[in-house]
Amino acid sequence: MTLDELAAALEPVPQRGWLIDAVAAARAEPESVGRAFAQADRRLGRSPLPGPAGDAGWTPGRAGRALLLAAVADRPDGADRVAALYQRGDAAERLAVLVALPLLPIADRAVPLLHDALRTNDTRLVGAALGPYAAHLDAATWRQGVIKCVFMGIPLAVVDRLTERADDELATMLAGLTEERAAAGRSMPADAVALLDRLTAAADSTKPSSWEEQ
Amino acid sequence: MRIFDPHIHMTSRTTDDYRAMAGAGVLAVVEPAFWLGQPRTNPGSFADYFDSLIGWEPYRASQFGIRHHATLALNPKEANDPRCRGVLDLLPDYLDKDNVVAVGEIGYDSMTPAEDEAFAAQLALALAFQLPALVHTPHRDKAAGTKRTLDVVAESGIGPGLVAVDHLNEVTVGLVRDSGCWMGFSIYPETKMSPPRMVEILEAYGPERILVNSAADWGHSDPLLTVATAEAMLAAGFSADDVDLVFWRNPVEFYGQSGRLDLSDIAEPPPSFAGSSIARGGS
């Protein structure tokens, strides 16, 4: 989903005029964005958008917030303004920032927001922190995020490029958690078991077999 | 019987209270920001408190199927502390949040010049953010305080229908009724107002424009006194419809003026919330 596609998906929304004015105001006067950002959900709506945008989880409120973020993000202090909207936001506003990050021209400057979201115990924020913008996370933080998903019961499907990034270290951590769970008589989520099986099989196939070692 | 408690400080209550309230028919609450029993020394303490009133408490309430909204303000008592004046500058960042349905509690504690200033400034904020206002009346010198409260409300330009004047009693109810403001009553185990006295007031003044709350907090109070008062109304011969008006439709109408009251069913409570969970044994 791109910003242009979100703007197109918002065309049938009745309060679109309010959003267009708010985006223009945010460009002209970036301080004004805070109020519009807080109001966006109740102005624009919380039901899924029709079409592919809705299928991808976008609501009018969240798409509107993405466009408001874009209106302030391409300034020299854009990343700071995005961070301020996150820090002053309620849970819905913070979630809207996290899902919009990959669409904004701020390179890796919003990584501290992912760190904040990963420290919470809000499953929505933790999951959103592991979307496409998590490409900017270092491997150790990313692995801790994945393990936290398993811990909190967040489906691993939320993790962007999981297969590509999962490595031996993650397999070791998953195996350790599996052992702890087994000791407590608790099971692992099926998607975590499947991931560990895949990683273990891949590791075995690259190991020299016993007769080659002799 | 469905109960909406329009004034209760759940931050000071336990999850057992939430369970008992839900079991007794309390489906919705509004939690006004207030004094925590000891002074706060800087605006940052209020920012964290406000964040909890629009974050953690709604989550906790949702675990029991109770809808939780908040009113935010610098309370009258702490308006007198110069270290807390900066809270007035924080409020505009919070008054646009979805879960905020009024400015409150504002009003008078000791009727000082600092309280005058904070009260007027926050009525202006209510006007600017198109929110109702929840106004506390003082525990001491209540009749004079209520009269002065109504003068300040009239002077502010806010419509009386957007103002609830709370903690009323037999002495102050008439003044508030004549002003056009909503009449709030806090039912306490010993002080303020009891269920039988409340029923007498309802018999004398009728159920229109009346809000009945438990104002339960960290003091001697009881979150189920709304339910007890509703039962006392029925026992005294009020109809189930009268009870529904006082304990549901009136608070819905008053706070609904914010345009932000969301009473749709809670689909499925989120499993946990930032920083901690009330579930034990999990993460």
HADDOCK unambig.tbl for C-alpha pairs under 7 A between the chains (distance, minus, plus):
assign (segid A and resid 35 and name CA) (segid B and resid 96 and name CA) 6.35 0.50 0.50
assign (segid A and resid 38 and name CA) (segid B and resid 96 and name CA) 5.87 0.50 0.50
assign (segid A and resid 38 and name CA) (segid B and resid 97 and name CA) 5.65 0.50 0.50
assign (segid A and resid 39 and name CA) (segid B and resid 96 and name CA) 6.40 0.50 0.50
assign (segid A and resid 39 and name CA) (segid B and resid 97 and name CA) 6.97 0.50 0.50
assign (segid A and resid 90 and name CA) (segid B and resid 55 and name CA) 6.77 0.50 0.50
assign (segid A and resid 91 and name CA) (segid B and resid 55 and name CA) 6.99 0.50 0.50
assign (segid A and resid 120 and name CA) (segid B and resid 274 and name CA) 4.34 0.50 0.50
assign (segid A and resid 120 and name CA) (segid B and resid 275 and name CA) 4.94 0.50 0.50
assign (segid A and resid 121 and name CA) (segid B and resid 272 and name CA) 6.16 0.50 0.50
assign (segid A and resid 121 and name CA) (segid B and resid 273 and name CA) 5.23 0.50 0.50
assign (segid A and resid 121 and name CA) (segid B and resid 274 and name CA) 4.18 0.50 0.50
assign (segid A and resid 121 and name CA) (segid B and resid 275 and name CA) 5.00 0.50 0.50
assign (segid A and resid 121 and name CA) (segid B and resid 276 and name CA) 6.11 0.50 0.50
assign (segid A and resid 122 and name CA) (segid B and resid 272 and name CA) 5.62 0.50 0.50
assign (segid A and resid 122 and name CA) (segid B and resid 273 and name CA) 4.29 0.50 0.50
assign (segid A and resid 122 and name CA) (segid B and resid 274 and name CA) 4.47 0.50 0.50
assign (segid A and resid 123 and name CA) (segid B and resid 272 and name CA) 6.72 0.50 0.50
assign (segid A and resid 151 and name CA) (segid B and resid 283 and name CA) 6.53 0.50 0.50
assign (segid A and resid 152 and name CA) (segid B and resid 283 and name CA) 6.22 0.50 0.50
